[in-house]
Amino acid sequence: MHSHSPPPHSEPIQLSEALATAAGRRWLRRTVLPALPASEAALLAAALLAYRDDFLSWRRDRSTWTVIERLDREALLANVDWLAGSNAALALWARLMEEGTATLVTAALRVLRQGTRIARETALTLLLADPTRERELPAGAERALLAIALADPDDVIRGLAVEIAAQRVPDLVLPHWRRWVLDASRRARRATWRSVLRADPLAREQALALMYNERLPADVRSDALWALAQVMTTAEIAPLLAAAVVDSARELAEVAADLLWTQHRHPLPAQAALESPHPAVRRVGEHLLDPRRGSPAAGGARPGMPIPLVAW
């Protein structure tokens, strides 16, 4: 045995004691595991794998990476679902990349179908969204992974998938953009608007229709207004902002006030904001139109200045 190991006659007791405490397991991961021969290391790594609390994603302990490195291949693949959401996820995907593209893609498909939410999000980020990733997946593999993620029931995962697909595989999203701009995920809606407003001339008309549709949820309407604010001039969008700041839906009115404050200073919506049923929006109008704070023309202070009275 190596110099760090206890005497042979006491080894079973020492190992049992070390496994019983977090500090002992950390010692095994950091000191013992890296120095063991492959067969012994695989057995110890499998034993350490049983203590899942050590692998919680919020625990900052890179010693768990050694467990991934020393596990045998069968044990690694058998536990890929939850390891993909652990604090050793980077080590997991690095090792799977070494195993080859087929193994990597098979594991990724499994994680996206069966893994925890954090495992699915981490897999998408590391394999598709991270600009520093070491390996580009084949186009077919990217499509397969994104197709699964786009159908994910979790808003976070689905929104991330739409963002990635809109950039890398737009034909997975753009033909169905009318559905995506109504999705429950704000991230998905905004990513779709960013792409479709550049690609489809009918998108602006649809955004206008959604913004004025009082039967829709306020967040869907406000995202349509936000999208229009990214492509319209201040003169063009001023009447829309003026209508939105007095809308009964508080979220829509506050988004309009935020756009007025940060992007589109104009006297028409600034004056309208004074009549808003929402106090926070009225304060924005008052602040903008106060001649002591800025230009009376569009009323107000410099774009982007904080408003201490309003917490968005």
C-alpha positions as CSV (number, residue, x, y, z in Angstrom):
1,M,0.0,0.0,0.0
2,H,1.0,3.6,-0.3
3,S,2.5,5.8,2.4
4,H,-0.7,7.6,3.0
5,S,-2.6,4.4,3.8
6,P,-3.0,3.1,7.4
7,P,-1.3,-0.1,8.4
8,P,-2.8,-3.2,6.7
9,H,-4.3,-4.7,9.9
10,S,-6.3,-1.4,10.5
11,E,-7.2,-0.6,6.9
12,P,-10.8,-1.8,7.0
13,I,-11.5,0.1,10.2
14,Q,-9.9,3.3,8.8
15,L,-11.8,3.1,5.5
16,S,-15.1,2.6,7.3
17,E,-14.4,5.5,9.6
18,A,-13.4,7.7,6.7
19,L,-16.6,6.9,4.7
20,A,-18.7,7.8,7.7
21,T,-17.9,11.5,7.7
22,A,-17.8,14.2,5.1
23,A,-14.3,15.2,6.1
24,G,-13.2,11.6,5.8
25,R,-14.7,11.1,2.4
26,R,-13.1,14.3,1.2
27,W,-9.7,12.9,2.4
28,L,-10.4,9.7,0.5
29,R,-11.2,11.7,-2.7
30,R,-8.3,14.1,-2.5
31,T,-5.5,11.9,-1.1
32,V,-6.2,8.2,-1.4
33,L,-8.2,7.8,-4.6
34,P,-5.8,9.5,-7.0
35,A,-2.9,7.2,-5.9
36,L,-4.7,3.9,-6.1
37,P,-4.3,1.4,-9.0
38,A,-7.2,1.4,-11.4
39,S,-9.1,-1.6,-10.1
40,E,-8.9,-0.5,-6.5
41,A,-9.7,3.1,-7.4
42,A,-12.8,2.0,-9.3
43,L,-14.1,0.2,-6.2
44,L,-13.4,3.1,-3.9
45,A,-15.0,5.6,-6.3
46,A,-18.1,3.5,-6.5
47,A,-18.3,3.5,-2.7
48,L,-17.9,7.2,-2.6
49,L,-20.6,7.7,-5.2
50,A,-23.1,6.3,-2.8
51,Y,-22.9,9.5,-0.7
52,R,-24.9,11.8,-3.0
53,D,-25.0,14.7,-0.6
54,D,-21.3,15.2,-1.3
55,F,-22.2,15.8,-5.0
56,L,-24.9,18.4,-4.5
57,S,-24.5,21.1,-7.1
58,W,-24.2,23.9,-4.6
59,R,-21.3,22.3,-2.7
60,R,-18.1,23.7,-4.1
61,D,-15.8,20.8,-3.8
62,R,-13.7,19.8,-6.8
63,S,-12.5,16.6,-5.1
64,T,-15.7,14.9,-6.4
65,W,-14.2,15.3,-9.9
66,T,-11.7,12.6,-8.9
67,V,-14.5,10.1,-8.4
68,I,-15.7,10.7,-11.9
69,E,-12.2,10.2,-13.3
70,R,-11.6,6.9,-11.4
71,L,-15.0,5.3,-11.8
72,D,-15.2,2.4,-14.3
73,R,-17.1,3.1,-17.5
74,E,-20.2,1.0,-16.6
75,A,-20.7,2.7,-13.2
76,L,-20.2,6.1,-14.9
77,L,-22.9,5.5,-17.5
78,A,-25.3,3.9,-14.9
79,N,-25.2,7.1,-12.9
80,V,-25.1,9.7,-15.6
81,D,-28.7,11.0,-15.0
82,W,-27.9,12.5,-11.6
83,L,-24.2,13.1,-12.0
84,A,-25.1,15.5,-14.9
85,G,-26.6,17.8,-12.3
86,S,-23.9,17.4,-9.6
87,N,-20.9,19.5,-8.7
88,A,-18.9,17.1,-10.8
89,A,-20.9,17.8,-14.0
90,L,-17.9,19.4,-15.8
91,A,-15.7,16.4,-15.1
92,L,-18.5,14.1,-16.2
93,W,-18.9,15.7,-19.7
94,A,-15.1,16.0,-20.1
95,R,-14.7,12.3,-19.5
96,L,-17.7,11.4,-21.8
97,M,-16.1,13.5,-24.5
98,E,-13.0,11.3,-24.2
99,E,-15.3,8.2,-24.6
100,G,-16.2,9.4,-28.1
101,T,-19.1,11.2,-29.8
102,A,-21.5,8.3,-29.8
103,T,-21.2,7.7,-26.1
104,L,-21.4,11.4,-25.4
105,V,-24.6,11.9,-27.4
106,T,-26.2,8.8,-26.0
107,A,-25.6,10.0,-22.5
108,A,-26.8,13.5,-23.3
109,L,-30.1,12.2,-24.8
110,R,-30.6,10.1,-21.7
111,V,-30.0,13.1,-19.4
112,L,-32.4,15.3,-21.4
113,R,-35.1,12.6,-21.1
114,Q,-34.6,11.4,-17.6
115,G,-32.3,13.8,-15.7
116,T,-33.2,16.3,-13.0
117,R,-33.9,19.9,-14.1
118,I,-30.5,21.1,-13.1
119,A,-28.9,18.1,-15.0
120,R,-30.9,19.0,-18.1
121,E,-30.1,22.7,-17.9
122,T,-26.4,22.0,-17.3
123,A,-26.2,19.5,-20.2
124,L,-27.7,22.0,-22.6
125,T,-25.4,24.8,-21.4
126,L,-22.2,22.8,-21.5
127,L,-22.8,20.9,-24.7
128,L,-24.6,23.5,-26.9
129,A,-24.5,27.0,-25.4
130,D,-21.1,27.4,-23.8
131,P,-18.9,29.3,-26.3
132,T,-15.8,27.8,-24.7
133,R,-16.9,24.1,-25.1
134,E,-14.1,21.9,-26.4
135,R,-16.2,19.8,-28.9
136,E,-18.8,20.7,-31.5
137,L,-21.4,18.1,-31.7
138,P,-22.5,16.8,-35.2
139,A,-25.4,18.8,-36.6
140,G,-27.7,15.8,-36.4
141,A,-26.9,15.3,-32.7
142,E,-27.5,19.0,-32.0
143,R,-30.9,18.7,-33.6
144,A,-31.8,15.6,-31.7
145,L,-30.9,17.2,-28.3
146,L,-32.7,20.4,-29.0
147,A,-35.8,18.6,-30.3
148,I,-36.1,16.9,-26.9
149,A,-35.4,20.1,-24.9
150,L,-37.9,22.1,-26.9
151,A,-40.6,19.7,-25.7
152,D,-39.4,19.9,-22.0
153,P,-42.2,20.6,-19.5
154,D,-39.9,22.9,-17.5
155,D,-40.1,26.6,-18.6
156,V,-36.4,27.2,-17.9
157,I,-35.2,24.3,-20.0
158,R,-37.6,25.1,-22.8
159,G,-36.6,28.7,-22.8
160,L,-32.9,27.8,-22.9
161,A,-33.6,25.4,-25.8
162,V,-35.4,28.1,-27.8
163,E,-32.5,30.5,-27.3
164,I,-30.0,28.0,-28.5
165,A,-32.1,26.7,-31.4
166,A,-32.9,30.2,-32.6
167,Q,-29.2,30.8,-33.0
168,R,-27.9,27.5,-34.1
169,V,-30.8,25.6,-35.7
170,P,-33.4,28.2,-36.4
171,D,-35.6,26.0,-38.6
172,L,-36.6,24.1,-35.4
173,V,-38.2,27.3,-34.0
174,L,-39.0,29.9,-36.8
175,P,-41.6,27.8,-38.7
176,H,-43.6,27.6,-35.4
177,W,-42.9,31.1,-34.1
178,R,-46.6,31.9,-33.6
179,R,-46.7,29.2,-31.0
180,W,-43.5,30.1,-29.3
181,V,-44.4,33.8,-28.8
182,L,-47.3,32.5,-26.7
183,D,-45.2,30.0,-24.7
184,A,-45.3,30.1,-20.9
185,S,-41.6,30.7,-20.8
186,R,-40.6,34.4,-21.1
187,R,-37.2,33.4,-22.2
188,A,-38.6,31.4,-25.1
189,R,-41.0,34.2,-26.1
190,R,-38.3,36.8,-26.2
191,A,-35.7,34.6,-28.0
192,T,-38.4,33.9,-30.6
193,W,-39.3,37.5,-31.1
194,R,-35.6,38.5,-31.4
195,S,-35.2,36.0,-34.3
196,V,-38.6,36.3,-36.1
197,L,-38.8,40.1,-36.2
198,R,-35.7,40.0,-38.4
199,A,-36.9,37.1,-40.5
200,D,-40.7,37.4,-41.1
201,P,-42.3,40.7,-42.2
202,L,-45.6,39.5,-40.7
203,A,-44.2,39.3,-37.2
204,R,-44.5,43.0,-36.4
205,E,-48.2,42.9,-37.3
206,Q,-48.7,39.8,-35.0
207,A,-46.8,41.5,-32.2
208,L,-49.2,44.5,-32.5
209,A,-52.2,42.2,-32.4
210,L,-50.9,40.4,-29.3
211,M,-50.0,43.6,-27.5
212,Y,-53.6,45.0,-27.9
213,N,-55.3,41.7,-27.1
214,E,-56.7,42.1,-23.6
215,R,-57.7,38.5,-23.4
216,L,-54.1,37.4,-23.3
217,P,-51.9,37.2,-20.2
218,A,-50.2,40.4,-19.4
219,D,-46.7,38.9,-19.7
220,V,-47.4,37.7,-23.3
221,R,-48.7,41.2,-24.2
222,S,-45.8,43.0,-22.5
223,D,-43.2,40.8,-24.3
224,A,-44.9,41.7,-27.6
225,L,-44.5,45.3,-26.7
226,W,-40.9,44.8,-25.6
227,A,-40.2,43.1,-29.0
228,L,-41.6,46.0,-30.9
229,A,-39.5,48.4,-28.9
230,Q,-36.4,46.7,-30.2
231,V,-37.2,47.3,-33.9
232,M,-39.3,50.4,-34.0
233,T,-38.2,54.0,-33.8
234,T,-39.2,56.2,-30.9
235,A,-41.6,58.1,-33.0
236,E,-43.2,54.9,-34.2
237,I,-43.6,53.3,-30.8
238,A,-44.6,56.4,-28.9
239,P,-48.4,55.8,-29.5
240,L,-48.1,52.2,-28.4
241,L,-46.3,53.2,-25.2
242,A,-48.9,55.9,-24.6
243,A,-51.7,53.3,-24.8
244,A,-49.8,50.7,-22.7
245,V,-49.0,52.9,-19.8
246,V,-52.6,53.5,-19.1
247,D,-53.6,49.8,-19.6
248,S,-55.3,48.1,-16.6
249,A,-52.7,45.3,-16.7
250,R,-50.0,46.5,-14.3
251,E,-47.3,44.4,-15.9
252,L,-47.9,45.7,-19.4
253,A,-48.0,49.3,-18.1
254,E,-44.8,48.9,-16.1
255,V,-43.0,47.4,-19.0
256,A,-44.1,50.3,-21.2
257,A,-42.9,52.7,-18.5
258,D,-39.5,51.0,-18.4
259,L,-39.2,51.1,-22.2
260,L,-40.1,54.8,-22.1
261,W,-37.5,55.4,-19.4
262,T,-34.6,53.4,-20.8
263,Q,-35.1,53.4,-24.6
264,H,-37.8,55.6,-26.0
265,R,-38.1,59.1,-24.4
266,H,-41.1,60.9,-25.9
267,P,-43.6,63.5,-24.6
268,L,-46.7,61.6,-25.7
269,P,-46.3,58.5,-23.5
270,A,-44.7,60.6,-20.8
271,Q,-47.8,62.7,-20.6
272,A,-50.0,59.6,-20.8
273,A,-48.1,58.0,-17.9
274,L,-49.4,60.7,-15.6
275,E,-52.9,59.2,-16.1
276,S,-51.9,55.6,-15.4
277,P,-53.9,53.7,-12.8
278,H,-50.6,52.3,-11.5
279,P,-48.6,54.5,-9.0
280,A,-45.2,53.3,-10.2
281,V,-46.0,54.3,-13.8
282,R,-47.3,57.7,-12.7
283,R,-44.1,58.3,-10.8
284,V,-42.1,57.6,-14.0
285,G,-44.2,60.2,-15.9
286,E,-43.8,62.7,-13.1
287,H,-40.0,62.2,-13.0
288,L,-39.6,62.5,-16.8
289,L,-41.7,65.6,-17.0
290,D,-40.2,67.5,-14.1
291,P,-38.2,70.3,-15.8
292,R,-35.7,70.3,-12.9
293,R,-34.5,66.9,-13.9
294,G,-34.0,67.1,-17.7
295,S,-35.4,68.2,-21.0
296,P,-39.0,69.4,-21.1
297,A,-39.2,68.2,-24.7
298,A,-39.4,64.5,-23.9
299,G,-39.5,65.3,-20.3
300,G,-36.9,64.1,-18.2
301,A,-33.5,63.0,-17.2
302,R,-30.7,61.2,-19.0
303,P,-31.6,57.8,-20.4
304,G,-30.8,55.1,-18.0
305,M,-30.6,57.2,-14.8
306,P,-32.0,55.2,-11.9
307,I,-35.3,56.2,-10.4
308,P,-35.0,55.9,-6.7
309,L,-38.8,55.9,-6.1
310,V,-39.5,52.9,-8.3
311,A,-38.3,49.4,-7.8
312,W,-39.0,47.3,-10.8
